[in-house]
Amino acid sequence: MTGPEPQNETSMRCPTCDVGQLHFQIVTERFPYEDDGKEVMVVAEDVPVDICDNPECREQLSGPEAARIRHMAICRAL
């Protein structure tokens, strides 16, 4: 009997596709944000994410630190 595949901090199996591996990256994100009917472009820098290396998936997962960085970028843009 074999157990689950070993996981380490730098690479985990993608929970979305269960095929690819997640790899940690620091990225810059650009996205539109609407406030009171006006759309502004937001730039969030140094966002920590885990990205799936499966070309058919490319899921991007993030946690509370990424949410905080995005929120602060929205505040600055407004």
Helices and strands as residue ranges (DSSP letters): E 11-13, E 21-35, E 38-52, E 60-61, H 64-77
